[in-house]
């Protein structure tokens, strides 16, 4: 037997004979069926939703008990401004007043332009 295995890789000998062709096809078929159970998502949103659903299905098993219902968000809100600030309350009030005035002026200008356009169209018609 030693003469028959001379020059053959010992690692290949330890792996044993290759699997029959039929079992290789069966393995490939099983893998294809498993992939078909989880279709490929076409967008990032779909990928995220699939991963989220899988995570929520297995979360109680990982935690060893019941988890929060899906979609329930638990958080804490701290009513503190961001470092570096932003506009003060008085500045926000001034900005709001200026914006209101701007919107009102713009509405008057648009109404006047519409009236001029309508009168010009009516003047052309006999």
Long-range contacts (C-beta under 8 A, 24 or more apart in sequence): none
